[in-house]
Amino acid sequence: MKAPDFNLPDQNGQTHQLSDYAGKWLVVYFYPKDSTPGCTVEACAFRDGRDELLARGVEVVGISKDSVASHAKFADKHELNFTLLSDESATTIQAYGAWAEKSMFGKKYMGILRNTYLINPEGEVVKTYKKVSPKDHYRQILTDLEQLQG
């Protein structure tokens, strides 16, 4: 499947598009909210594993509905070394299929699924990870990259 394009601002207000990553491997991960426990664990795991991913030529992008200002604060507080994109309208989140009905304490609501997409240098989604473990799913990505990259 061809990865849906995006045109979103990062934590510094700079716009990013999928085409900016053409010719590179890209991890696009969707997460519910800045500064919440699971999302912080997930972001810090990507931060700590970034060197391993970069060694394989992989860039990381996190996307949520949080504002640019929220992303800037979150990235600064946790010294995040990768791009966070703000999708306040949830357009990109929906295009990737990471927006769905969720349930908490018996209440149903629409929200972001903790999904990750591995995109190859040709811009194709080659692996989808659904309802991932925030702590260590980047390790599964590394394992899959070893097989995909040869």
C-alpha positions in Angstrom: 0.0 0.0 0.0 1.2 3.5 -0.9 1.7 5.5 2.3 -0.7 8.4 2.5 0.9 11.8 2.1 1.0 14.4 4.9 1.7 18.1 5.2 2.0 18.8 8.9 4.0 21.2 11.2 6.6 19.8 13.6 7.4 20.9 17.2 9.4 23.8 15.8 6.6 25.0 13.4 8.4 23.6 10.2 6.2 21.8 7.7 7.0 18.2 6.8 5.7 16.1 3.9 6.0 12.4 3.1 8.1 13.4 0.1 10.7 14.9 2.4 11.6 11.3 3.3 11.7 9.9 -0.2 14.5 7.4 -0.6 14.7 6.7 3.1 13.1 4.2 5.5 10.6 5.9 7.7 8.8 4.9 10.9 5.5 6.8 11.4 4.0 6.2 14.7 0.7 7.6 16.0 0.1 8.2 19.7 -2.9 9.5 21.7 -1.5 12.4 23.7 1.7 14.2 24.7 2.9 13.8 28.3 0.7 10.9 29.2 2.3 7.8 30.7 2.2 5.4 27.8 3.0 8.0 25.2 6.0 9.3 27.2 7.3 5.7 27.5 6.9 5.2 23.8 8.6 8.5 22.8 11.5 7.9 25.2 11.9 4.4 23.8 12.2 5.8 20.3 14.6 8.5 21.6 16.8 5.9 23.2 16.7 3.6 20.2 17.1 6.3 17.6 20.9 5.6 17.0 20.1 1.9 16.2 17.4 3.0 13.8 19.6 5.7 12.2 22.3 3.1 11.7 19.8 1.3 9.5 18.9 4.5 7.7 15.6 4.9 9.4 14.0 8.2 10.3 11.2 8.4 13.0 8.2 10.6 13.0 5.5 10.7 15.8 2.1 12.1 15.0 -0.8 13.1 17.4 -3.5 15.7 17.6 -1.6 17.8 20.0 -0.6 21.4 19.1 2.8 22.5 17.9 3.3 24.2 21.3 2.4 21.0 23.2 4.8 19.0 21.0 7.6 21.6 21.6 7.1 21.3 25.4 6.9 17.5 25.3 10.0 17.2 23.1 12.0 19.6 25.2 11.0 18.0 28.6 12.1 14.5 27.4 14.9 15.6 25.1 13.3 13.9 22.1 15.7 13.7 19.2 13.1 13.1 16.4 10.2 14.8 14.7 6.8 15.2 16.3 4.0 16.3 13.9 0.8 18.1 14.9 -2.4 16.8 13.1 -5.0 18.8 15.0 -7.6 18.0 12.3 -6.8 14.3 12.5 -6.8 14.2 8.6 -3.5 12.3 8.4 -4.4 10.1 11.4 -7.6 9.1 9.6 -5.8 8.5 6.2 -3.5 6.0 7.9 -6.4 4.2 9.6 -5.2 5.2 13.1 -8.5 6.9 14.1 -11.3 4.8 15.5 -13.9 4.3 18.2 -12.3 3.5 21.5 -13.8 2.7 24.9 -12.7 3.7 28.4 -14.7 3.0 31.6 -17.7 2.0 29.5 -17.7 5.3 27.5 -17.2 5.2 23.7 -15.3 8.0 22.0 -13.2 8.6 18.8 -9.5 8.6 19.4 -6.1 7.7 18.1 -5.0 4.1 17.9 -1.4 3.4 19.0 -0.4 2.2 15.5 3.0 2.4 13.8 3.8 2.1 10.1 7.1 1.2 8.5 7.5 2.9 5.1 10.2 1.8 2.6 12.3 4.2 0.5 9.7 3.9 -2.3 7.0 5.3 -0.1 5.1 2.0 0.5 3.8 0.8 3.9 5.6 -2.5 4.2 4.6 -3.3 7.8 1.8 -2.2 10.1 2.0 -2.6 13.9 -1.3 -2.2 15.7 -2.0 -1.7 19.4 1.7 -1.7 20.0 3.5 -2.0 23.4 4.8 1.5 24.1 8.0 0.3 25.8 9.7 -1.8 23.2 8.0 -2.1 19.8 10.9 -0.3 18.2 12.9 -3.5 18.8 10.3 -5.4 16.7 10.8 -2.7 14.0 14.6 -3.4 14.1 14.0 -7.1 13.8 11.7 -6.6 10.8 14.2 -4.2 9.2 16.9 -6.8 9.3 14.7 -9.1 7.2 13.4 -6.4 4.9 16.8 -4.8 4.3 18.6 -8.1 4.0 
